[in-house]
Amino acid sequence: MPTKAKKKAEEDAAEAKRAANLEQLVLDKKEGKYAVVQRVAYWAKQLRGKEEHRHLTQNEILELALQQVLAGEVSEKDIDKLMAAAPNAGSAEETEKPKKKSLL
């Protein structure tokens, strides 16, 4: 039976390996490094809505989304289709708000 210190060391090593893999995936991304941020953020919102990911923290959700998008588990084209199909809540609110009259 592993001691607490040994178990903690194993967890730390696994976390470091996961971080290194994630860093390597980001570095290996040739095109669209900045456009992928929007896709990852949207995918993280989708993951947050799934029941099996409810126990994860916000950072863990973001890491999972980044891992899945960069590793190709979820294609960027699929995320783009989901984003295009989703209603734009922000623009709908702007059109319904009454405009304030200028006092000048």
Secondary structure as GFF3:
##gff-version 3
##sequence-region A 1 104
A	DSSP	alpha_helix	4	28	.	.	.	ID=ss1
A	DSSP	alpha_helix	35	48	.	.	.	ID=ss2
A	DSSP	three_ten_helix	51	53	.	.	.	ID=ss3
A	DSSP	alpha_helix	58	71	.	.	.	ID=ss4
A	DSSP	alpha_helix	76	85	.	.	.	ID=ss5
A	DSSP	alpha_helix	89	96	.	.	.	ID=ss6
###
